[in-house]
Amino acid sequence: MATIIPVNGKWRATVRKKVDGKLILNKSRTFASKKLAEDWAKRLEVDVQDDAGLLRFKERDSLRGVLVSDLIERYFQYVEPVKPLGATKRNVLETLRDSKLGKRPAGELSAQDVLEYCRERQQLYGNGPATLTQYVGYLRQVLELARTAWGVMVSTVAVDDAKPMLRHLGLVGQGGSRDRRLVGGEYQRLLAWFQAYDASRAKAIRMAPVFRFAVAIAMRREEICRIRRADVDHEARTVIVRDRKDPRNKAGNDQVIPLLGESWAIVLEQLESHSDDLIFPYDPITVSAVFQRGAEALGLGDLRFHDLRHEGASLLFEAGYSIEEVALVTGHKNWNMLRRYTQLRPASLHHKPAAANLAGADVMPKQESRKASTVKRKLWVVKTPDGYLHPLEDGMGYVEAESDAWGWPTAAEAQDALEEEGGAGQLLRVLRPVS
């Protein structure tokens, strides 16, 4: 089974193994001496004498010199031509690829490596449980694909073994929802600061229009900075939001939204103020940095630019728009998701048209009152070891109760979400009331 031959002053050992006439192993290595070549060949023959030993050898051999970063890079090349990655997932995987975890040999990855990496991310960068859940889930998905699609005998055991301790330490889990709104004159204070900034220090950005627009139309900073002149319909007073973020659609999710309130006037002001093709020709990162600088200067360090989306959605509800109408502006596909980003002020209900019917008389006579029938539809939810999947603005989160989880209309969409989080879980068919 083993042959030893001289090659250019060295010795090459070759070990072959056949089963039922089929060659299942053909491995060669070159050594400085014949003795070393013979010893290696003997050890290998002993190791592969049964099926279990042969499998172990192939696992070790397939991972020789392969780093976690190599698997991540190959993941990009394999997946993106078929299913483009979202910006969040790509950024997470690139961060993993370039980290010291990415420099670890794939075959030596341990639960301790994963645990220490998450601790460092939390301590150095303040990553929360929802963010680290994405890191761990996307890493597991890369390892799983390497095993099933490429035959690289890498295991997900390191990630699976680390998860219980990560949950125990609170490093992974469902992200808490924010309910921050502008209160007590904060809108006026921020606007005044941005107007002063634009007048005295601004070079590459006019922040006051961006701030006003974000509150008026509840749009994300990246979406604001992508709007082009050709996207504006002057007759209908609408704008196309390109590639709008959606947990089910990673690209091509264009939406037409109405420019309500002062948002239309702001767009016209921007169109007249410059000749750039972009309505707001600014870098989203710069927008966030200037906003944070203003918030901190005013003692509002807990405020984030994304909180303006909460504020805008809430103002639309307080103005009397319905769930369906607000969703046309914000892009939310499900009331449960929209509810997370909407914090209504109780006092605002006094100004809604329905309040006029509450002056003492019944809106509907008692004899005509009927109990509304409940309509239900069948949906798919995804149950995982960490809880039920529920899409968030920045990726996937988890909820404990099945009734609180996102419901996908098709099994294919639910399966996509499960695979996005690493594939560990099951699909359940449930009945849900129609909102």
Buried (B, 14 or more C-beta within 10 A) or exposed (E): EBEBEEEEEBBBBBBEBEEEEEEEBEBBBBBEEBEBBBEBBEEBBEBBEEEEBBEBBBBEEBBEEBBBBBBBBBBBEBBEEEEEBBEBBBEBBBBBBEBEBBEBBBBEBEBEBBBBBBBBBBEEEEBBBBBBBBBBBBBBBBBBBBBEEBEBBBBBEBBBBBBEBBBEBEBBBBBEBBEBBBEEEBBEBBBBBBBEBBEEEBEEBBBBBBBBBBBBBBBBBBBBBBBBEEBBEEEEBBBBBBBBBBBBBBEEBEBEBBBBBBBBEBBBBBBEEEEEEBBBBBEBEBBBEBBBBBBEEBEBEEBBBBBBBBBBBBBBBBBBBEEEBBBBBBBBBBEBBBBBBBBEEEEBBEEEEEEEEEEEEEEEEEEEEEEEEEEEEEBBBBBBEBBBBBBBBBBBBBBEEEEEBBBBEEEEBBBBBBBBBBBBBEBBEBEBEEE
